[in-house]
Amino acid sequence: MGRYLLRRLLQLVPVFIGTTFLIYWLVWAVPGDPFAGKCGERRCPDQYIAFMTEKYHLDQNVFVQYANYMKNLLQGDFGQTFSQREISDIILTSYPNTLKLALVALAIEAIIGLGAGVLSGLRRNGFLDNLVLVSTLFLIALPVFVVGFVLQWLLGVQWGIIKPTVSSEMRWSELIVPGFVLGSASVAYIARVARTSIAENRRADYVRTAIAKGLPMRRVVGVHLLRNSLIPVVTLLGTDLGALMGGAIVTEGIFGINGIGRQVFRAIITKESATVVGIVVVLVLVYLVMNLLVDLLYAALDPRIRYE
């Protein structure tokens, strides 16, 4: 296990470098003039352009710019915006809010999606199975912003069950509805994947053997069937954390959450390229770490998997 972990950590290095370089190149080099619109409708002063060009190494090629950026990044310096605000402060302020929202969405996915998938797989072609298939298809077809606006209007405005917007305290109870909105499509996918996995493994030899031995059905499902059926579900859940954080921009906008999605949107509008790169670099790290954790969880779920 130790050698495998070391090998996987080493594999993350070129993936991180390649991904972050591509992001840096797309954000800094492709859009064109980085000072367009920075000073309103008039052209920015030559002194300002010269100062910012020297500070961000914009007069050098993209490889040199990226090398300087990575050197500062390894020292914990994400850089500054054009208004001299530290990007690390922006990340530290908004990242915990999005992380809390994504964790709530992930928990809702695991509870509702996995529960519906298991019940549907055990009672295939029954009423509950058809209900799960229809409801998940409905969730997949509806865009996130439609689900968000409908729930906000019904639960917040019409019925007064929740507040239409999340308060600055970001209490866990306030994030249940936004978390469901954010993870609504993923709930449907996880339910369908779990249903298929349960239905396939239910016909496996080890399940029939456990039933033939007279084991209680609860033990057959909970210990033997569910454990081996969780591998594709764990894969989806693990990789979905980064996707939820990166895709939270719509949900955060609807419910007034000050997260990284809103910060990315503002940075794109104001052409703050350094902010976009800094936030996306953090999301890349989340993706890589979660993929590593998912690989390690495979061995715990399936005894046949061994890492050397």
HELIX and SHEET records of a PDB file:
HELIX    1   1 GLY A    2  TYR A   24  1                                  23    
HELIX    2   2 TRP A   25  ALA A   29  3                                   5    
HELIX    3   3 ASP A   46  LYS A   55  1                                  10    
HELIX    4   4 VAL A   62  LEU A   74  1                                  13    
HELIX    5   5 ILE A   87  ILE A  108  1                                  22    
HELIX    6   6 GLU A  109  GLY A  113  3                                   5    
HELIX    7   7 LEU A  114  LEU A  122  1                                   9    
HELIX    8   8 PHE A  127  ALA A  141  1                                  15    
HELIX    9   9 VAL A  144  LEU A  151  1                                   8    
HELIX   10  10 GLN A  152  GLN A  158  3                                   7    
HELIX   11  11 TRP A  172  LEU A  175  5                                   4    
HELIX   12  12 ILE A  176  LEU A  182  1                                   7    
HELIX   13  13 SER A  184  ASN A  201  1                                  18    
HELIX   14  14 ASP A  205  ALA A  212  1                                   8    
HELIX   15  15 MET A  217  ARG A  219  1                                   3    
HELIX   16  16 VAL A  220  LEU A  225  3                                   6    
HELIX   17  17 LEU A  226  GLY A  246  1                                  21    
HELIX   18  18 ILE A  249  PHE A  255  1                                   7    
HELIX   19  19 ILE A  260  THR A  270  1                                  11    
HELIX   20  20 SER A  273  LEU A  301  1                                  29    
END                                                                             
